[in-house]
Amino acid sequence: MWNKSAEGKASSPASDATGQAAANQKANPVPSQPNASPVPASTEQPKYAAPAAPPSASSTISAGLKVSGEFSGNSDLYIDGEALGKIRLASSRVTIGPNGRVQADIEAREIVIEGSVNGNLKAGERLQLGAQSRMQGSVVTPRIAIEDGARLSAKVEMLRAGDSRSAASTAGGSAATAESGGAKVMSASGKEE
């Protein structure tokens, strides 16, 4: 059949292309941008990439987790679960949370205990025992803080800051016991100091 409205329009190749593009856009809603300049790949950051962690970032072993093995690195560590083995973080802080149960030798710049630890501890700067803490083993540190209520059953060797002697290389040492408020320090001969 003859259509007068279609005959009245002049047909040109440009208008046919425009009409075809409009029909394609209705069928495919994604707009095409032929003149858009591409963004250089070097400036785009993937959305899934995590930023690099600074050296002072903290790692956590949460309550309910049980891990074993040798831990080493340079980030701080918070343990509120169970850990077995050896922990060597010489330039970092290791914190044992109130639910933390650790059976490990620990070497760190600073050690804070709020839970339970059984092992040999070497703190480069200080050791802190919280009120609910329980510690058994041996300690080498230049400074120790024991809160009222902490339990400590260990050989304690107090070193000057920067002194690198190990507990195994000394014959004497001193023993310390603290239970429910107060610390009693005994020398190797058994005399109170």
SEDOMAR-468576 format. One record per residue (C-alpha): residue in one letter; x, y, z; chain. Coordinates in steps of 0.25 Angstrom, whole numbers, plus 2048, in hexadecimal, padded with zeros to 3 digits. Layout:
<pts>
  r  east  north   up  c
  A     X      Y    Z  A
...
</pts>
This chain:
<pts>
  r  east  north   up  c
  M   800    800  800  A
  W   804    80E  7FD  A
  N   808    817  809  A
  K   807    826  807  A
  S   80F    82A  814  A
  A   81B    821  810  A
  E   81B    827  802  A
  G   81B    835  807  A
  K   828    833  80E  A
  A   835    834  806  A
  S   83E    828  808  A
  S   84C    82A  80A  A
  P   858    821  80E  A
  A   85B    829  81A  A
  S   84D    829  81F  A
  D   84C    81A  81D  A
  A   859    818  825  A
  T   853    821  830  A
  G   846    819  830  A
  Q   84D    80C  830  A
  A   856    811  83C  A
  A   84A    815  844  A
  A   843    807  841  A
  N   850    800  846  A
  Q   850    809  853  A
  K   842    805  856  A
  A   845    7F6  854  A
  N   853    7F8  85C  A
  P   852    802  867  A
  V   861    803  869  A
  P   865    810  863  A
  S   870    811  859  A
  Q   87B    81C  85A  A
  P   883    81C  84E  A
  N   88A    829  851  A
  A   88D    826  860  A
  S   89C    826  863  A
  P   8A1    819  86B  A
  V   8A6    81B  879  A
  P   8B4    817  87A  A
  A   8B6    809  882  A
  S   8C0    80F  88B  A
  T   8B7    819  892  A
  E   8AC    80F  894  A
  Q   8AC    807  8A2  A
  P   8A5    7FA  8A2  A
  K   899    7FA  8AC  A
  Y   89D    7ED  8B2  A
  A   8AC    7F0  8B6  A
  A   8AF    7F3  8C4  A
  P   8B8    7FE  8C8  A
  A   8C6    7FA  8CC  A
  A   8C6    7F8  8DB  A
  P   8D0    801  8E3  A
  P   8DA    7FA  8EB  A
  S   8D3    7FE  8F8  A
  A   8C6    7F7  8F4  A
  S   8C0    7EC  8FE  A
  S   8BD    7DE  8FB  A
  T   8B2    7D7  904  A
  I   8B0    7C8  908  A
  S   8A1    7CA  90C  A
  A   89A    7C2  917  A
  G   896    7B4  912  A
  L   8A2    7B3  909  A
  K   8AD    7A9  90C  A
  V   8BA    7AA  905  A
  S   8C8    7A3  906  A
  G   8D5    7A5  900  A
  E   8E0    7AF  8FF  A
  F   8DC    7BE  8FE  A
  S   8E6    7C9  8F9  A
  G   8E5    7D6  8F3  A
  N   8E4    7E5  8F6  A
  S   8D6    7E8  8F9  A
  D   8CF    7E9  907  A
  L   8C8    7DC  90B  A
  Y   8BB    7DB  914  A
  I   8B7    7CD  918  A
  D   8AA    7CB  91E  A
  G   8A9    7BC  91A  A
  E   8B3    7B1  91C  A
  A   8C1    7B0  916  A
  L   8CB    7A6  917  A
  G   8DA    7A6  913  A
  K   8E4    7B1  912  A
  I   8E1    7C0  910  A
  R   8EC    7C9  90B  A
  L   8E9    7D8  909  A
  A   8F5    7DF  90E  A
  S   8F1    7ED  90A  A
  S   8E2    7EC  90D  A
  R   8D8    7EB  918  A
  V   8D1    7DE  91C  A
  T   8C5    7DF  924  A
  I   8BE    7D3  92A  A
  G   8AF    7D6  92C  A
  P   8A6    7D2  937  A
  N   8A2    7C6  930  A
  G   8B0    7C2  92B  A
  R   8B6    7B5  92E  A
  V   8C4    7B4  929  A
  Q   8CE    7A9  92A  A
  A   8DA    7AF  923  A
  D   8E8    7B5  924  A
  I   8E6    7C4  921  A
  E   8F0    7CE  91D  A
  A   8EB    7DC  91B  A
  R   8EF    7EB  91E  A
  E   8E3    7EC  927  A
  I   8DA    7E1  92D  A
  V   8CD    7E4  934  A
  I   8C5    7D8  93A  A
  E   8B7    7D8  93E  A
  G   8B4    7CA  93D  A
  S   8BC    7BD  93F  A
  V   8CA    7BA  93A  A
  N   8D3    7AE  93C  A
  G   8E1    7B0  936  A
  N   8EE    7B7  936  A
  L   8ED    7C6  933  A
  K   8F7    7D0  92F  A
  A   8F3    7DF  92E  A
  G   8FC    7E9  928  A
  E   8F6    7F5  92F  A
  R   8EC    7F0  939  A
  L   8E2    7E5  93E  A
  Q   8D4    7E9  944  A
  L   8CC    7DF  94C  A
  G   8BD    7E3  94D  A
  A   8B4    7E1  959  A
  Q   8AE    7D4  954  A
  S   8BB    7CF  94D  A
  R   8C1    7C1  950  A
  M   8D0    7BF  94C  A
  Q   8D9    7B3  94E  A
  G   8E7    7B1  948  A
  S   8F3    7BA  948  A
  V   8F4    7C9  945  A
  V   8FF    7D2  940  A
  T   8FC    7E1  93F  A
  P   902    7EE  943  A
  R   8F4    7F3  949  A
  I   8E9    7EB  94F  A
  A   8DB    7F0  954  A
  I   8D2    7E7  95C  A
  E   8C4    7EC  95F  A
  D   8BD    7E8  96C  A
  G   8B7    7DA  96A  A
  A   8C1    7D5  960  A
  R   8C7    7C7  962  A
  L   8D5    7C5  95E  A
  S   8DD    7B8  960  A
  A   8EA    7BA  958  A
  K   8F9    7BC  959  A
  V   8FA    7CB  956  A
  E   907    7D1  951  A
  M   907    7E0  951  A
  L   911    7E6  947  A
  R   916    7F4  944  A
  A   90F    7FA  937  A
  G   918    7F6  92B  A
  D   91F    7EA  933  A
  S   91E    7DE  92A  A
  R   921    7D3  934  A
  S   918    7C7  933  A
  A   911    7C0  93E  A
  A   918    7B3  93B  A
  S   926    7B9  93B  A
  T   925    7BE  94A  A
  A   927    7B5  955  A
  G   920    7BC  961  A
  G   914    7C5  95D  A
  S   909    7C8  967  A
  A   8FC    7C2  969  A
  A   8EF    7CA  96B  A
  T   8E1    7C6  970  A
  A   8D5    7CE  970  A
  E   8C7    7CA  974  A
  S   8BB    7D3  977  A
  G   8C2    7E0  97A  A
  G   8D1    7E2  97C  A
  A   8DE    7DC  977  A
  K   8E8    7D5  97F  A
  V   8F6    7D5  979  A
  M   900    7CA  97E  A
  S   90E    7C9  97A  A
  A   914    7BC  975  A
  S   919    7B9  983  A
  G   90B    7BA  989  A
  K   90D    7C8  990  A
  E   902    7D2  98E  A
  E   907    7DF  987  A
</pts>
